[in-house]
Protein backbone atom coordinates (compact mmCIF):
# COMPACT_ATOMS: atom_id res chain seq x y z
CA UNK A 1 0.00 0.00 0.00
CA UNK A 2 1.36 3.43 -0.92
CA UNK A 3 1.91 6.25 1.60
CA UNK A 4 -1.15 8.04 0.20
CA UNK A 5 -3.33 4.91 0.47
CA UNK A 6 -2.21 4.36 4.06
CA UNK A 7 -2.88 8.03 4.87
CA UNK A 8 -6.37 7.91 3.34
CA UNK A 9 -7.22 4.62 5.08
CA UNK A 10 -6.20 6.10 8.44
CA UNK A 11 -8.28 9.24 7.81
CA UNK A 12 -11.30 7.15 6.86
CA UNK A 13 -10.96 5.00 10.02
CA UNK A 14 -10.77 8.09 12.24
CA UNK A 15 -13.74 9.66 10.43
CA UNK A 16 -15.88 6.54 10.93
CA UNK A 17 -14.75 6.19 14.56
CA UNK A 18 -16.32 9.60 15.23
CA UNK A 19 -19.61 8.15 14.04
CA UNK A 20 -19.67 10.17 10.86
CA UNK A 21 -21.22 8.93 7.65
CA UNK A 22 -19.03 6.84 5.38
CA UNK A 23 -20.48 8.72 2.43
CA UNK A 24 -19.00 12.02 3.63
CA UNK A 25 -15.47 11.11 4.73
CA UNK A 26 -13.87 12.31 1.51
CA UNK A 27 -16.30 15.12 0.65
CA UNK A 28 -15.85 17.45 3.62
CA UNK A 29 -12.10 18.11 3.64
CA UNK A 30 -9.37 18.21 1.01
CA UNK A 31 -7.40 15.25 2.31
CA UNK A 32 -4.96 15.44 -0.62
CA UNK A 33 -3.98 18.92 0.56
CA UNK A 34 -3.44 17.63 4.10
CA UNK A 35 -1.41 14.70 2.75
CA UNK A 36 0.84 17.10 0.86
CA UNK A 37 1.16 19.37 3.91
CA UNK A 38 2.23 16.39 6.02
CA UNK A 39 5.20 15.76 3.78
CA UNK A 40 3.42 12.99 1.88
CA UNK A 41 3.75 10.62 4.83
CA UNK A 42 1.07 8.27 6.16
CA UNK A 43 2.10 8.85 9.77
CA UNK A 44 0.91 12.45 9.47
CA UNK A 45 -2.74 11.34 9.27
CA UNK A 46 -3.49 11.85 12.97
CA UNK A 47 -2.18 15.42 12.97
CA UNK A 48 -3.91 16.18 9.68
CA UNK A 49 -7.18 14.83 11.01
CA UNK A 50 -6.94 16.94 14.17
CA UNK A 51 -6.18 20.06 12.09
CA UNK A 52 -9.16 19.37 9.83
CA UNK A 53 -11.51 19.01 12.78
CA UNK A 54 -10.29 22.33 14.20
CA UNK A 55 -11.30 24.00 10.91
CA UNK A 56 -14.89 22.79 11.16
Secondary structure, 3 states (H helix, E strand, C coil): CCHHHHHHHHHHHHHHHCCCCHHHCCCCCCHHHHHHHCCCCHHHHHHHHHHHHHHC
